[in-house]
Structure formats: C-alpha cells, structure tokens
Amino acid sequence: MVSAIIVAAGKGVRMGLNTDKLFLEVAGRPVVVHTWQRFAEAKCIDEIVLVIREGMQSTFTDFAVRFDLSKPHKLVVGGAERQDSVWNGLQALSSGTAIVAIQDAARPCTDEAVIAATIQAAREIGAAVAAQPMTDTIKESADGKLVMRTLDRARLWTVQTPQTFRVEVIRRALSAVREKGLRVTDDTAACELIGQPVKLVAGARPNPKVTVPEDLPFIDLLLKRLI
C-alpha cells in the first residue's frame, strides 16, 4: 500500500500579513485543493493523510465534498514544526502502508509521473526526492553583502516534494531527529542523519511551490494547462 501525507498545517509568512497561501484561489480553486487533487487522481496512491491546523477540519471536509475528492483520506492535526506535523501524519497511516510520499500542500503542480518515479526509487533504495539540478551560478556569502566564493553548480540540486520513503526508513530517521532534539525543514535531511541514501528524481515538468505573491501568476498558468 502507498500513502501520501500532504502537509497543510503551516502558514506561509512570506506571502504577507494575514495571508494564508494554501487558501488562495488559482485556476478556479484553492492552492491546497489542487495539491490534494494531484494525489487523489494519481493511480499510484492508495490513501491520503492531510495534516492540517486545529479548527480547519470542517473546511477540508467541505473541500472533499465540493471538489469530489473521494479517494480515502484522513485529517490529522499538525504539530509545532513541520517535522512534528510529518510525524503526526506517519502515526495516522494505515497499517498496510509500505511506502509514503510526503508533499508540501503549497506545491500544487506536481504531476503523477514524478510521484510514481519517487515511489519506485523509494522501493529500490529506501528514500527518494523530487529535485532539479541547479542552472544558475551560485555564490556563497558569509554576511549577505560580499561574495566569498563560487560553488560548483554541477554538484548542486534544489529539492522539492514529494519526498518518498519506505515507511520504516522515515520513521527511524525522524525518531533519530526527535531523540537528538534537532530541527529539520526537509525530510531527507533526517535520512542524512542516519546514513540513509536518498535518490534524486528529476521531473520533466515545473514543480514550483507557492512562497511569495509573485509565484501565483506562473502557477496559475501551469495549473490551467493541467486542468
């Protein structure tokens, strides 16, 4: 069984005061609904666990009815940090789940091909992440003002979601993070902590995340092509 955890418990502060990016409407529906729909329509996903903020249960129940999101799903309340929300989602997985794909709710354009590719890679080596090689020249700075050096972009990748794992691997990795009292903003960083290899899976299509207001027109265009 393959499950997806969609992490929707945060509130992006970079969108501006009192703006919850997950509920902004693009291409006719809220950002989070597009993300949910991508996984609901993916044949490689059997169930979905949505990790949400306390008090939002009725909103997500309404979304399921209004947008006909009928694939089996559960609603789970998130934690203080992203890693706590993922942990809560892991505890809610059905007992037969062998593989779990963890997705940012604010990344609504992920296509099924990359979801399936990360699942296959996770089956093979235990962990995988959607990613893209860097194309810009990357500079390192100690103070944010002056350039220290140029990094070798041939060795650099930007990681995205889904980040997909054998369930026992990500549970063991996040247990190590929790035991050491560490904070990670990326699930594969927990795998690095325990020495678990992670396969990079490059997707053929753009897979952007809604972070700042300027992201919305591009994402709106991509979504209209997907619908």
N, C-alpha and C positions, 0 to 999 in steps of 0.2 A: 504493500500500500504506500502511496506517495501523497504527502500532505503539504500544504502551503501555509506558512504563517505570514500574514500581512500586518506589518507593524504600523498602527494608526493611532498610537497613544500620545505622540508628541504634538507640539505646536511650534511651527517654524517661526522664530523671532525675526529672521531676516526679511520676511515679507512685509513687515511694518506693524505698527501698533494695532492691536485688536483685530488682526487678520489671521484667520486660520486657513492656511493654504489648501488643506485637504478638502474643504467645502467650497472652494472657488469653482465657479462653473466654467468649463471649457468644452467646446464642441458639444454643447447641449446637456451636459450632466456634470456633477461634481467630480473633481480630480480623483478622490478615493473610489468612486463608483467605477470609473474607467479602469483603475488598477484591479479592483475586485473582478470586474468583468473579464479582463485578460485571463485571469486564473480560473474563473468559472467556465470559460469556453475552452480552456486547454484540456485536451483529452488525456494528457499525461498526469493530471492532478485529480486525486480522488476526493479530497476534502479540503476545506479552508478554515483556518483559525484566524479570526480578526482580533487583534489586540488593540483595545480602544480605551479612551478615558472614561472614568466613572461618570455615570449620568448620561452617557451617549447611547445606551443600549436601544432605546426606542427609536432614535434616529437611524441606526443601522438596520433595525428590524423593518422600518419603513422603506429604506432603500431596497432591501431584499424583495419586498412586495412590489414596489413601484417600478423597479427595473428588471423584474423577473429573474432574480439571481437565485436559482433554485438548487444549485449544487449544494450538497451537505456542508453546513458551516456551523461554527461555534463563535460566540462572543466572549472574550476574556478581558478583564480589566488589566491595564498595564501597570508598570512599576515606576520607580523614581527616575531611573535611567533607561536608555534603550536596551542595554543588556538585561536589565530586570524584566522589561516587557517581553523580550525574546524568551527568557527563562519561564515566565508565566505561560507563554504560548506553548512551549515544549511540554509543560505539565498537562496541557489540555489535549494533546494529540491522542488519537485513537490508539488502542493497544497494538494494533497490527501495523502501525506505521514503521516502515524501514528507512524511508528517505524523506527529508523535509527540505523544502525550498523556502528561504526566508526573504521577504520582499518589502522594500520601503513602500508605504502607501502613496507617497508623493512621486512615484515613478510609474506613470500610467501608460507608457507606450511600449512596454516590454512585450515582444512577440513570442508566440509559442515555440518557435524554433530554438530560441536561446534558452527558454525554460527547459525544454526537452534535452538540450545538449548539456546543461549543467547537471541534470538528473543522471544522465548516462555517465558523465565523468565522476560524479559522486559515487555511483555504484562501483566504479572501477578502482578509485583510489581513496575514497572516503570523504573528499571535500572538493568543491569547485566554486568558482565565482565568475559571473559575467564581468567582462573587462574590455578595455580598449587600449592599444599601445599609444603612448604619447606622441603627438605630432609637432607640438610647439617646442621651441628651445626653452629649457628650464634653468633658471638661475637660483642659487641659494644665497640667502641673506641672513645675517645674524640679528640685524636691528630693523629690518624692513625699510631701510633707506639706501644702503650701499650693497652692491653685488660682491659676494665673497668668491664664488666660482660658478662655472657652468657644469651642470650634471649631464651624464651620458643618457640621453633620452632613449637610446636603443634598449636600455635596461629598465625603463620606467613604464608603468601601466596605471591607468585610472580604473579603479574598481567600482562596480555598480552593484545592482541586485537583479536577479536573485543570487543569493549565496546559499549553496545547496550542499547537504551533508547526509551521510548516514547518521541516523538519529543517535546511536550510541557515541559517535565521534563528537558531535556538537554538545551533547550533554556532558561528556567528560571534559571537553575544552572549557565550557562555561563554568563547570564545577571548579576547575583549577583557578579561573579568574576570580570567582567568588571567595575561594579559600584564601587567596593571596591579597584580597581586598583591592584588586586593580580595577581600573575603569577603561573599557574599550568601546569605541564607537563603531567598530567593524567586527562582524562575527568571525571573519577569517583570522583576525588578529589573535583571537582566543586559540585558534588552531596552531598558530605560530608558537604560542606559549608552550604547547605540549609536543611540539615537533611533528605535527601532522602535515603532510604535504597537501597543497591546495592547487588544483588545476585551473589555469587561466582559460576562460572560454570567450573568444571574441565573437560578438554578434555582427550580423551583416547590416542591421538597421540601427538608426539612432535610438538610444535608450535613456533620454535625459530625465533629470529629476527637477521638480518644481522647487526652487530655492529662493529666488528673488523675483519681483514682478516682471522683470524683463524676460524671464523664461516663458511666460504664458503665451505670447503670440506664436512662437515656434512650436510649442507643444500643442496648441490649438490646431495648427496646420497639420502636424503629424497625425493627430487623433482623427481629424476629418478624413484623412486618407485610409485610416484603419477601419472606420465605421462602415 
